[in-house]
Amino acid sequence: MDEALLRTLTPTVIGILVRRGADFAAAEDAVQEALLEALRVWADDPPREAKGWLITVAWRKFLDAARADSSRRHREELLETEPAPGPCEAADDTLRLYFLCAHPSLTPASAVALTLRAIGGLTTRQIAQAYLVPEATMAQRISRAKRTVSCVRFNQPGDLATVLRVLYLVFNEGYCGDVDLAAEAIRLTRRLAGETTHQEAAGLLALMLLHHARRPARTGPDGRLVPLAEQDRSLWDTCLIAEGVDILQAALARDRLGEFQAQAAIAALHADARTAEETDWVQIVEWYDELVRLTGNPLARLNRAVALGEADGPRAGLAALAGLDPDLPRHTAAAAYLHERAGDPAAAARLYAQAARSAPNLPERDHLTRQAARLNAQLRGHAAT
Amino acid sequence: MAKYLLLKHYRGAPAPVNNVPMDQWTPEEISAHMKYMEDFAGRLEESGEFVDAQALSPEGTFVRYDGRGRPPVTDGPFAETKDLIAGWMVIDVESRERALELAAELSAAPGAGGEPIHEWLEVRPLLSAPPTITE
């Protein structure tokens, strides 16, 4: 059973049903049901032509639902005028679907869920498992999202920026449960980048590929976080890096810089260094300057301060950090790191322990606690001698 | 089967026997502790007794309703709050004895010096749905 193919076909078939006159919400429901049926029966009874099978079954599911809903007369009329299956302008449909599922009227969580279902071809159960919520909760979130976009016309031009943000969120959610959300985000962004020539779609794809390339090195065998400087770079996926760099260079050549291209450029500079010591921190600081200029994002300023600590020394990093809001996420962790580099392990240990208490997730908390423990053990060693 | 909540406290439980904060352990002792906790949850999943486990951030805020049309009133965090939950595990077991046995096993997780922490865990039965047959 080719689940990957099935999922690739999902947005295409939704597009075809919409072209035949189904509204988006009904078409999406029908395709999801056809998908569940395919998951049930394809293993024992694979179809000769997967796409034709999915279109036929989804259309039948749509008609069944329309028949059941007899009060809605316009759907009844469609029954009389069922068009013959045929080729459609699938490419445009897919792009429109991206815009619809990430419509600015949706909350980020709703847009993520709807995108994963209608474009990703994931089942509600898979999405619920990936986000650790009950299936009924995810089903409600999706149906509310569909109601919200029900009055949006399918052929309206959309906002690419919100689509990219949604895909970025999916990628950042990482990996938990059966569905690899990072890989799924890459698949959806790759498809999007094939549908639009916008350089930021390419920038986001490059960014994802360059970060995904480092994934095997990012966690140790016991699940703990391994910081960039300590990663075993031979574990980095050189094919993904090469692809990411190619895509990024082509995007940058068009001279329309955006935040995702700038972030990808930083990731590419890290990927380019054979050892942590070879990292071109001066160029990285310059890219952070671009990122700050483009977004004004305080987190970009925080990362810039850390990069400056590498390029110009920890004192310069601490001076840059001093100008930032101490309540920023990871501000204390960055201060701890820079204090250790500046030769003050006691302050660093205290700050690492403090950062651990406000860490946003368990792997980071463990990592920060370990850093404090390492420095405290070192300090005890000095005191003993 | 009955469900029990095993509560771990930052504050509010009696002091454990091996009472050294984690940032004063060696990195190897931290690894040993993490592995023990992970293996413990893994064994419960295999025995069909695991329901849920969550860790909580120590930061919290008290909130209350302040009347129609008004924003919620917030207060805290209170430094003097006696009881501070660090996290929990929910288990589904045959008996109270089994729940206590598992809590004791969890409390034996190694800490400083590789010695068991002997941490006090609070075991609370979850109130279940009423049975169908009551007479």
Interface residues (C-beta under 8 A of the other chain):
Chain A: D222 G223 R224 A349 Y352 A353 A356 R357 S358 A359 P360 L362 R365 D366 T369 R370 A372 A373 R374 N376 A377
Chain B: P21 M22 D23 Q24 W25 T26 P27 E29 I30 S31 M34 K35 E38 A55 S57 P58 E59
